[in-house]
Amino acid sequence: MRQHPDHMSPGNRSNSDSGFTLPELLIAMMISGILIVSISMAFTTVLRTQSQATNRLAESKDITFVQTWMPVDLSSALETFNTPSDATLLTELAALNPPMSISALQTAGAGLPGTNVITVVRPDLEVGPGVYYIVSYRYHQVGGEWQISRYEIRNPGLASEIIKVVGVAHEIPAPPPGWTEKVDSPIHAVEVTARNQVILRPIGENVTFNFESGNKFISGGAGLSAENALPADGSGGLTNPSAPPSRCGGRMALIIDTSGSVPHNTGTGVDNGGRATEIAASSFLQSFSGTPYSVSLNGFDIEAYGMTTTGTRVTNGARAPFVSLLNGGAPVQQMVDRVQSLDDIGPTWPGAPTSRFDPNSDGVMWNQIGPGTNWEDGLYMLFNQSDGTPYGVDQPDLVVFITDGEPNRIRTAAGGHSGNRSATEGATAAAAIANSARRAGAETIGVMVGNAGNSSAAMQRLLDVAGGVGSRNLWNGSVSPTGVVNVGNAATADVFKGSFSQLGGILKSIMIAECGGTLTLQKRVQTAPGVVDAPATGKFTFVTSLGDRVLDRDVTSSVTFDYPFAPGVATKTVEVRETTPGYRFLRAECTAEGVPVPTGPLPDGTAGAAISVSVDKAVSCLMISEPSS
């Protein structure tokens, strides 16, 4: 008899082990498929997100490299070259004065690879004046990857030439078909364009980095701290808060009319125009003490000459060397002494004989070279050597040109001076020099002092020289009888005018426009009580209400902050906090115009100092620490 399946013996399969039915199997397969698809999608998303995150991280590292170096290199640049051809680059470097070269570019298979993106000539602040090094950004291929590398070349062109790579950008696209190395600019990767190309005053370069992802990042800057880009954060945005670069600093040439007509002007409150000029120029130089300016002090009458600090003058037609004012002290005082050594003769002295302008017979006098006013030679000398060779990287970026009258001389082809010429001819010749200088990035500020300022024709001629094309701004400020200065439009004015008694206030307004309300910080280390040794090395971050700035001692000697002031406020106390790994902050030693400035500890007890800053002064501080270990 057949048994019912529910009553099968233990050795036989039971109903519980009979397996999936067809519907159950189909449902299981459907659920498994859904799960596999979901897991695959999730895994794909993770991989894609990870790849995007990796790319963003790589780009952010590139941006950090770019923004760490590019604005600093361009803000310190004396010359920049973006030709892709090494041969052309070498020719351009050789045309500088002093001539420069890169030995590695002349040695096949060694040194700098790839194509030049932008090459910068920078002053070597650590070594001293007149010493330069080269920074070259190169587009090249390494192991199948295209990169932008920053090469720093010390002792360029010499047997002791040293090259090191400082930073590399990796996320750079490969060249398009048909692109040729060292012939075509790598604009598909990096584009270098001049700023404000339609005006006569170039203010540096914009540099656009194009990444493989299609993203762009714009950096850039201009020589001597003008128009720098702001610091970037890791995501490609701006550091918040970030302190913008200061307007204060650079290379200034001060040139003073020393023709005999100056001391023959009767002043108000001083003996005469000569004495007023000496006082005003001395105060002007002292006001920049401690700022990141270098100054060349010069004079002109029938010809131009450099006012040396160690002798009577440089050879006729030779500019005085630039002297750094950053550390104040003796360099500033020597220039002040040179101005003050002009003889204090009164307005009753006749113009002839010339020897009567030098009553103490020391050879330092008004009408230094001879009676006459040669605007052209005064400007020409600042930008060209006596043999006509341009100074190039040694040119000033700001000229302050003080005169008491119109020109009546011009240069001769041999570099001497002509006979009497009309004021129009003299001004036209000077304007040609100033226009050429503007195209090279140099600004000229004219100061007309004395009775000539009452002549509209004379003022127009000086405006033609200092203002040039498209910018003819006359100062609208004032100096009161008590010496109170209304700065007016000093920041944008091309020409200033006033009496000899107002000259000090006029020059003060120029200084305020350039460096008023600024705070320049340097770093020093104390290794024993009362012993402050050489400048510290490394990086130091200063945190202020304006934002953060890093002082990198391998790059620069100081950082400068520009403080705004509310109307009617002349002085404020600012707080500077310092991050100094490996150091313990001790104190700040601050001065303005060589006079101590009040400082104190921060109210919250953190490392740093509270410093008094005035709207009409440039404050300079040594931030002093000691090793923490």
C-alpha positions in Angstrom: 0.0 0.0 0.0 1.3 3.3 -0.9 2.2 5.6 2.0 1.2 9.3 2.2 4.2 11.6 1.7 3.6 13.0 5.2 4.3 9.6 6.6 7.6 8.8 4.8 10.4 7.1 6.7 13.3 9.2 8.2 15.6 7.9 5.5 13.6 9.5 2.8 13.5 13.2 1.8 11.1 15.2 3.8 8.9 18.0 2.5 11.1 20.6 4.3 14.1 19.7 2.1 12.3 19.6 -1.2 14.1 23.0 -2.5 12.7 26.3 -4.0 9.7 26.3 -6.0 9.8 28.1 -9.4 8.1 31.3 -8.1 10.4 31.4 -5.1 13.4 31.0 -7.3 12.3 33.8 -9.6 11.7 36.2 -6.7 15.1 35.4 -5.2 16.8 36.1 -8.6 15.0 39.4 -8.9 16.0 40.6 -5.4 19.6 39.5 -6.0 19.7 41.4 -9.3 18.4 44.5 -7.6 21.0 44.2 -4.8 23.8 43.7 -7.3 22.8 46.7 -9.3 22.5 48.8 -6.2 25.9 47.7 -4.9 27.5 48.3 -8.3 26.0 51.8 -8.6 27.2 52.6 -5.1 30.7 51.2 -5.8 30.9 53.2 -9.0 29.7 56.4 -7.2 32.4 55.8 -4.5 35.1 55.4 -7.2 33.9 58.4 -9.1 33.7 60.6 -6.0 37.1 59.4 -4.8 38.5 60.3 -8.2 36.9 63.7 -8.1 38.1 64.3 -4.6 41.6 63.2 -5.6 41.6 65.6 -8.6 40.3 68.5 -6.4 43.0 67.8 -3.8 45.7 67.7 -6.5 44.4 70.9 -8.0 44.3 72.6 -4.6 48.0 71.6 -4.1 48.8 73.1 -7.4 46.9 76.3 -6.5 48.7 76.5 -3.2 52.1 76.3 -5.1 51.0 78.9 -7.6 49.7 81.3 -5.1 52.6 80.9 -2.8 55.1 81.9 -5.4 53.7 83.7 -8.4 52.4 86.9 -6.7 55.6 87.2 -4.7 57.9 86.6 -7.7 55.9 89.2 -9.8 55.7 91.7 -7.0 59.5 91.6 -6.6 60.2 91.5 -10.4 62.4 94.1 -11.9 61.9 92.5 -15.4 59.7 89.7 -16.7 60.0 87.7 -20.0 57.4 85.3 -21.4 59.0 84.4 -24.8 58.9 80.6 -25.4 62.3 80.7 -27.2 65.3 80.2 -25.0 67.5 81.9 -27.6 65.3 85.0 -27.5 65.2 84.9 -23.7 69.0 84.8 -23.5 69.2 87.8 -25.9 66.7 89.7 -23.7 68.6 88.9 -20.5 71.9 89.9 -22.1 70.5 93.3 -23.1 69.8 94.1 -19.4 72.2 96.3 -17.4 74.0 94.6 -15.8 73.7 91.8 -18.5 72.4 88.5 -17.3 72.2 84.9 -18.6 71.3 81.4 -17.6 74.2 79.0 -18.3 71.8 76.0 -18.1 70.0 77.3 -21.2 73.2 77.1 -23.2 74.1 73.6 -22.2 72.3 70.9 -24.3 70.6 68.2 -22.2 71.2 69.9 -18.9 69.6 72.6 -16.7 66.2 74.0 -17.5 63.9 71.7 -19.4 60.9 72.5 -21.6 59.4 75.8 -22.6 59.6 79.1 -20.8 56.3 80.3 -19.4 57.5 83.4 -17.6 61.0 84.3 -16.3 61.5 86.9 -13.6 64.6 88.8 -12.6 64.5 89.6 -8.8 66.8 91.5 -6.5 68.6 89.3 -4.0 67.8 91.1 -0.8 69.8 88.7 1.3 73.1 89.3 -0.5 72.9 93.1 -1.0 72.2 95.9 -3.5 73.0 95.3 -7.2 72.8 91.5 -6.8 70.0 89.6 -8.7 68.7 86.1 -9.3 66.4 84.6 -11.8 63.1 82.6 -11.4 61.9 80.7 -14.4 58.6 78.8 -14.7 58.9 76.0 -17.3 56.4 73.8 -19.1 57.8 70.3 -19.6 57.1 66.6 -19.6 58.2 64.2 -16.8 57.4 60.5 -17.2 54.4 61.1 -19.4 53.0 63.9 -17.2 53.1 67.5 -18.2 54.1 69.9 -15.4 54.9 73.5 -14.6 58.0 73.8 -12.5 59.5 76.8 -10.8 63.3 77.0 -11.1 65.3 79.3 -8.9 68.7 80.3 -10.4 71.3 81.9 -8.1 74.5 83.4 -9.5 73.1 83.2 -13.0 75.5 82.8 -15.8 78.5 82.1 -13.5 80.5 79.0 -12.9 78.9 79.0 -9.4 75.4 79.0 -10.9 73.0 77.1 -8.6 69.6 75.8 -9.8 66.9 74.3 -7.6 63.3 73.4 -8.2 60.9 75.1 -5.8 57.4 73.8 -6.4 55.7 71.9 -9.2 52.1 72.0 -10.6 51.1 68.5 -11.8 47.4 68.8 -13.0 48.5 70.5 -16.3 47.1 69.5 -19.7 49.2 68.0 -22.5 49.8 70.2 -25.5 47.4 70.1 -28.5 48.4 68.5 -31.8 50.9 70.7 -33.7 52.2 72.5 -30.7 56.1 72.9 -30.8 58.3 73.1 -27.7 60.3 76.3 -27.3 58.5 77.8 -30.3 54.9 78.1 -29.3 53.8 79.6 -25.9 52.0 77.0 -23.8 48.8 79.0 -23.6 46.8 75.8 -23.5 48.3 75.3 -20.0 49.3 78.8 -18.8 48.3 82.2 -20.2 50.4 85.3 -19.4 48.7 88.6 -20.2 49.6 92.2 -19.4 47.3 94.1 -17.1 45.6 97.3 -18.3 47.2 97.0 -21.8 45.4 100.1 -23.1 47.2 102.6 -20.9 50.8 103.8 -20.7 51.3 102.5 -17.2 51.7 98.7 -17.2 51.0 97.2 -13.8 52.2 93.6 -14.2 50.8 90.4 -15.5 47.8 88.2 -15.0 48.6 84.5 -15.1 45.8 82.0 -15.8 46.5 78.3 -15.1 44.3 75.9 -17.1 44.0 72.5 -15.4 43.3 69.1 -17.0 39.8 69.1 -15.4 38.9 72.3 -17.3 39.1 74.5 -14.2 41.0 77.7 -14.3 42.9 79.6 -11.7 44.0 83.2 -12.1 47.0 84.6 -10.2 49.5 87.3 -11.0 50.9 90.6 -9.8 53.1 93.6 -10.7 56.6 94.8 -9.8 57.2 96.3 -6.4 54.0 95.2 -4.7 51.5 96.9 -7.0 48.3 95.1 -7.9 49.2 91.7 -6.3 46.7 88.9 -6.2 45.3 88.0 -2.7 46.3 84.8 -1.0 44.3 81.7 -2.0 43.0 79.0 0.3 43.2 75.3 -0.4 39.9 75.2 -2.4 40.9 77.9 -4.8 39.1 80.7 -3.1 40.7 83.6 -1.1 42.0 83.2 2.4 39.5 84.8 4.7 40.6 87.2 6.0 43.6 87.9 3.9 45.7 91.1 4.1 46.2 92.7 0.7 49.8 93.7 -0.3 50.8 97.2 0.7 51.1 100.2 -1.6 54.2 101.2 0.3 57.6 100.1 -1.0 59.8 100.0 -4.1 62.5 102.0 -5.8 62.2 105.8 -5.6 64.4 108.4 -7.2 64.3 111.8 -5.6 65.8 114.5 -7.8 66.1 118.1 -6.6 66.5 121.3 -8.7 69.8 122.8 -7.4 70.0 125.7 -9.8 71.0 129.1 -8.2 67.4 130.5 -8.6 66.3 128.3 -5.6 68.3 130.0 -2.8 67.4 133.4 -4.5 63.8 132.9 -3.6 62.6 134.6 -0.5 60.9 132.0 1.8 58.4 132.5 4.6 59.5 131.2 8.0 62.9 130.1 6.7 65.9 132.0 5.4 65.2 131.4 1.7 64.1 128.9 -0.9 67.3 126.9 -0.6 67.0 126.4 3.1 63.3 125.5 2.7 64.2 122.9 0.1 66.9 121.4 2.3 64.5 121.1 5.3 61.7 119.7 3.2 63.8 117.2 1.4 65.5 116.0 4.6 62.1 115.5 6.3 60.8 113.7 3.2 63.7 111.2 3.3 63.4 110.7 7.1 59.6 110.0 6.7 60.4 106.9 4.7 62.8 105.5 7.2 62.0 101.9 8.0 59.8 101.4 5.0 60.6 98.9 2.2 61.7 101.7 -0.1 65.1 102.1 -1.7 66.0 105.7 -2.6 68.4 107.3 -5.1 69.2 110.9 -4.2 70.1 113.2 -7.1 70.2 116.8 -8.3 70.2 118.8 -11.5 70.9 122.3 -12.7 72.6 122.8 -16.0 73.2 119.1 -16.0 72.1 116.2 -13.7 74.3 114.4 -11.1 74.0 111.9 -8.3 74.3 113.2 -4.8 76.6 110.6 -3.2 76.7 110.1 0.6 80.5 109.8 0.6 81.7 112.6 -1.6 80.6 115.8 -3.4 78.8 114.1 -6.3 78.9 111.3 -8.8 80.4 112.2 -12.2 78.1 114.5 -14.2 75.3 112.5 -15.7 75.7 109.5 -13.3 72.8 108.6 -11.0 73.4 107.9 -7.3 73.0 104.3 -6.2 69.8 103.1 -4.5 70.0 102.9 -0.8 67.6 100.7 1.2 65.7 102.6 3.9 64.2 99.5 5.5 66.5 99.5 8.5 66.8 103.3 8.7 69.8 104.6 10.7 73.0 105.6 8.9 71.8 105.3 5.3 69.0 107.7 5.8 71.1 110.1 7.9 73.9 110.1 5.2 71.4 111.3 2.5 70.0 113.9 4.9 73.5 115.2 5.6 74.2 115.4 1.8 71.1 117.6 1.3 71.9 119.7 4.3 75.5 120.2 3.1 74.2 122.6 0.4 75.4 126.1 1.4 72.8 128.2 3.1 73.3 131.3 1.0 70.6 134.0 1.1 68.5 135.6 -1.6 70.8 138.6 -1.7 73.6 136.6 -3.2 74.2 137.4 -6.9 74.1 134.7 -9.5 77.7 135.3 -10.6 80.4 134.5 -10.1 79.6 130.9 -9.5 82.2 130.6 -6.8 80.1 132.8 -4.6 77.6 130.0 -4.3 80.2 128.0 -2.4 81.4 130.2 0.4 83.0 127.4 2.3 84.8 126.0 -0.8 83.7 122.4 -0.2 82.4 121.8 -3.7 78.9 121.1 -2.5 76.7 124.0 -3.6 73.8 125.4 -5.5 74.6 125.6 -9.3 76.5 122.4 -8.6 77.5 122.0 -12.2 76.5 125.4 -13.5 73.6 127.9 -13.8 70.7 126.5 -15.8 67.7 124.2 -15.6 67.8 120.9 -17.5 64.7 118.9 -17.0 65.6 116.4 -19.7 69.0 115.5 -18.2 67.4 115.2 -14.8 65.1 112.5 -16.0 67.4 110.9 -18.5 70.0 110.2 -15.9 67.6 108.3 -13.7 66.8 105.7 -16.5 70.0 105.7 -18.6 73.7 105.5 -17.9 76.0 108.3 -19.3 76.8 106.2 -22.3 73.1 105.9 -23.2 72.7 102.3 -22.0 69.3 101.9 -20.2 69.5 100.8 -16.6 66.9 98.2 -17.2 66.3 96.2 -14.0 67.9 99.1 -12.0 65.3 101.7 -13.0 63.2 103.4 -10.4 59.5 102.8 -10.3 58.7 106.2 -8.8 60.4 109.5 -9.5 59.8 112.6 -7.3 60.9 115.6 -9.4 61.3 119.0 -7.6 61.9 122.1 -9.6 61.4 125.9 -9.1 61.2 126.9 -12.7 60.9 126.0 -16.4 63.7 124.3 -18.3 66.2 126.3 -20.4 68.6 123.6 -21.4 68.4 120.2 -23.1 70.9 117.3 -23.4 73.4 117.2 -26.3 74.0 114.0 -28.2 77.3 113.6 -26.4 75.6 113.8 -23.0 76.5 117.4 -22.1 74.1 120.4 -22.2 73.0 122.8 -24.9 72.9 126.5 -24.9 69.8 128.4 -24.0 66.6 126.7 -25.3 62.9 127.6 -25.0 60.9 126.3 -22.2 58.7 124.4 -24.7 61.7 122.7 -26.2 63.1 121.7 -22.9 59.7 120.4 -21.6 59.1 118.4 -24.8 62.5 116.7 -24.5 61.8 115.9 -20.8 58.3 114.6 -21.7 59.8 112.1 -24.2 62.0 110.6 -21.4 59.0 110.5 -18.9 56.8 108.8 -21.5 59.4 106.2 -22.2 59.8 105.5 -18.5 56.0 105.2 -18.1 55.9 102.5 -20.7 58.4 100.7 -18.7 56.3 101.0 -15.6 57.8 104.0 -13.9 55.7 106.9 -12.5 56.9 110.5 -12.4 55.5 113.0 -9.8 56.3 116.6 -10.5 56.6 119.3 -7.8 56.6 122.9 -8.8 57.7 125.2 -6.0 57.9 129.0 -5.9 56.6 131.7 -8.3 56.7 129.5 -11.4 53.6 127.7 -10.0 51.6 130.9 -10.7 52.2 130.5 -14.4 49.6 128.4 -16.2 52.0 127.8 -19.1 54.7 126.5 -16.7 52.3 124.2 -14.9 51.0 122.9 -18.2 54.5 122.0 -19.3 55.2 120.1 -16.1 51.8 118.3 -16.5 52.9 117.3 -20.0 56.0 115.8 -18.5 54.7 114.2 -15.3 51.1 113.5 -16.4 51.7 112.3 -19.9 48.9 111.0 -22.0 45.5 110.3 -20.4 46.5 111.3 -16.9 47.0 115.0 -16.0 45.9 115.4 -12.4 46.9 118.5 -10.5 47.0 118.2 -6.7 43.9 119.7 -5.0 45.2 119.5 -1.5 46.7 122.3 0.6 49.1 123.3 3.3 47.9 125.8 6.0 50.1 128.6 7.4 50.6 126.5 10.5 51.7 123.5 8.4 48.5 121.4 8.6 48.4 119.2 5.4 45.2 118.5 3.5 46.3 115.5 1.5 43.5 115.9 -1.2 44.0 113.7 -4.2 47.7 113.1 -3.5 47.3 109.4 -4.2 46.5 110.1 -7.9 48.0 113.5 -8.5 50.7 113.9 -11.1 51.8 117.4 -10.3 51.9 119.4 -7.0 52.6 123.1 -6.6 53.0 125.5 -3.7 55.4 128.1 -2.1 58.8 127.2 -0.6 57.3 127.5 2.8 54.7 124.9 1.8 57.2 122.5 0.2 57.6 120.4 3.4 53.8 119.9 3.6 53.6 119.1 -0.1 56.2 116.4 0.2 54.5 115.2 3.3 51.3 114.6 1.3 53.2 112.5 -1.2 54.7 110.5 1.6 51.2 110.0 3.2 49.8 108.8 -0.2 52.7 106.3 -0.5 53.2 105.1 3.0 51.0 107.0 5.5 49.2 104.7 8.0 51.4 101.7 7.2 53.0 99.3 9.5 56.2 97.4 8.3 57.2 94.4 10.3 60.6 92.7 10.3 61.8 89.7 12.4 64.7 89.5 14.8 65.9 86.8 17.2 67.4 87.5 20.6 70.0 84.8 21.6 71.0 86.5 24.9 69.5 89.3 27.1 69.9 92.5 25.2 71.6 90.8 22.2 69.5 90.9 19.0 71.3 88.9 16.4 70.8 88.6 12.6 67.3 88.4 11.1 65.4 85.2 11.8 65.0 82.5 9.2 61.9 80.6 8.3 58.2 81.7 8.0 56.4 83.8 10.5 52.6 84.5 10.3 51.3 87.9 11.5 47.6 88.0 12.3 45.9 91.5 12.2 42.5 93.0 11.9 43.3 93.4 8.2 44.0 89.7 7.7 47.0 87.4 7.8 50.4 87.9 6.1 53.3 85.4 6.1 56.8 86.8 6.3 59.0 84.2 4.5 62.6 85.1 5.2 63.7 83.1 2.2 61.7 85.5 0.0 61.5 88.9 1.6 62.8 90.9 4.5 59.5 92.5 5.7 55.8 92.6 5.3 53.7 95.8 5.3 50.1 96.5 6.3 48.0 99.5 5.2 45.6 100.7 7.8 42.5 102.7 7.0 41.4 105.6 9.2 38.0 107.0 9.8 37.5 110.8 9.1 38.9 112.9 11.9 40.9 110.0 13.4 44.7 110.6 13.3 46.0 107.7 15.4 44.9 104.2 16.3 46.2 101.3 18.2 46.5 98.1 16.2 47.0 94.6 17.4 49.5 92.2 15.8 49.5 88.6 16.8 52.4 86.4 15.8 52.7 82.7 15.1 56.4 81.7 15.6 56.9 77.9 15.7 60.1 77.3 17.7 60.2 80.8 19.1 58.9 82.7 22.1 57.7 86.3 21.3 59.4 88.9 23.5 58.5 92.5 22.3 58.1 94.9 19.4 60.6 97.8 18.9 58.9 100.4 16.7 59.8 103.7 15.2 58.4 106.3 12.8 60.8 108.8 11.2 63.5 107.4 13.5 61.5 108.3 16.6 60.3 105.5 19.0 56.6 104.6 18.7 54.5 103.5 21.7 53.9 99.7 21.9 52.4 97.4 24.6 51.3 93.8 25.2 48.1 92.5 23.8 45.1 92.7 26.1 44.4 88.9 25.9 48.0 88.0 26.7 48.7 86.2 23.5 52.0 86.5 21.6 52.2 89.9 19.8 52.0 93.6 20.4 49.6 96.6 20.5 51.2 99.3 18.3 50.3 103.0 17.8 49.9 103.8 14.1 49.3 107.3 12.7 47.6 108.3 9.5 50.5 110.6 8.5 53.4 108.3 9.4 55.0 105.0 8.4 55.6 102.8 11.4 58.4 100.2 11.3 58.8 97.5 13.9 61.2 94.8 14.8 59.3 91.8 16.1 61.7 90.2 18.5 61.6 86.6 19.8 63.9 84.1 21.4 64.3 80.4 20.7 61.7 78.5 22.7 64.0 75.6 23.4 
